[in-house]
């Protein structure tokens, strides 16, 4: 027998059209009330992505920092267009328009949680990878692109650009090898040299 829609009660939460389960709420809002003490807690509903971004960000100095859910390495994550997107890519898309396929959005401020569009720029994958701050996690010298050459007892600089290793050995001080690494990164990567 078909249900009479005119007599079916719906959830009393504004904008919710689900069928009432208990206390005037649908199953989802009733469960939120049981867990959180309010049918509106535990999940935020936003009119649009701009409102979601504004609700989950705060200014910390010059950076507009994402305070919502994060993913690997501290990048913000949010629902956008039916999928989970990095928050900085959402901010860019809303402010600057569509991101071409294969293009990364680079953080000029090196803060992965920042969604300030003034701190972001389009970059190729190679440029984005080159624009790093500090050494790799497995680097024991503490200086980006500088390694100790145990066999020759001196410092060695290695910078990889587009699959080609650019290497120079024979540095007797960490300072001189670090300065050379900075110069080499700038020559090879120009504006995307990053920071040692």
PyMOL commands that set and color helices and strands:
alter all, ss='L'
color gray80, all
select helices_A, chain A and resi 27-36+49-55+72-74+87-96+117-119+125-130+174-192
alter helices_A, ss='H'
color red, helices_A
select strands_A, chain A and resi 57-60+63-66+77-80+83-86+104-107+120-123+146-149+154-161+164-171
alter strands_A, ss='S'
color yellow, strands_A
deselect
rebuild
show_as cartoon
